[in-house]
Amino acid sequence: MENKIRISIAGIGAVILFILNHTYGLAWIVGWSSLIVLSYFREKYYSIILTEASFSVGKYIAYIVFVFVILWIPPVLAFMFPTVLNPYVLVSAYFIDRFILFVGRAFKKESVYVSK
């Protein structure tokens, strides 16, 4: 459900922001794309990291580097080239994603945490 909301917000926001200014729309798409890619690989990688049989420090370090690159390269490039990517719109995509995640999980009942 969260993924559908995220993709819908990304698509609708991109259309609206491209109408306003192409740097806004491009930054919005880059921000949401990096977050969706990160979310996809995070789910895949957690299944590897959290199993004790296949856990290794090297895999964990590679994951941390991957997360760092995915989260920090787009904003750094946006602040270096603000005429191509609007840095504030890109960072706002990050904040909106975190807000959706927070609100989505606040009202979600996980069976792991519910006592039987």
Secondary structure as the mmCIF struct_conf table of DSSP 4:
data_model
#
loop_
_struct_conf.conf_type_id
_struct_conf.id
_struct_conf.beg_label_comp_id
_struct_conf.beg_label_asym_id
_struct_conf.beg_label_seq_id
_struct_conf.end_label_comp_id
_struct_conf.end_label_asym_id
_struct_conf.end_label_seq_id
HELX_RH_AL_P HELX_RH_AL_P1 GLU A 2 LEU A 20
HELX_RH_AL_P HELX_RH_AL_P2 HIS A 22 ILE A 49
TURN_TY1_P TURN_TY1_P1 LEU A 50 LEU A 50
BEND BEND1 THR A 51 THR A 51
TURN_TY1_P TURN_TY1_P2 GLU A 52 SER A 54
HELX_RH_AL_P HELX_RH_AL_P3 VAL A 57 MET A 80
TURN_TY1_P TURN_TY1_P3 PRO A 82 VAL A 84
BEND BEND2 LEU A 85 LEU A 85
HELX_RH_AL_P HELX_RH_AL_P4 PRO A 87 ALA A 106
BEND BEND3 PHE A 107 PHE A 107
TURN_TY1_P TURN_TY1_P4 SER A 111 TYR A 113
BEND BEND4 VAL A 114 VAL A 114
#
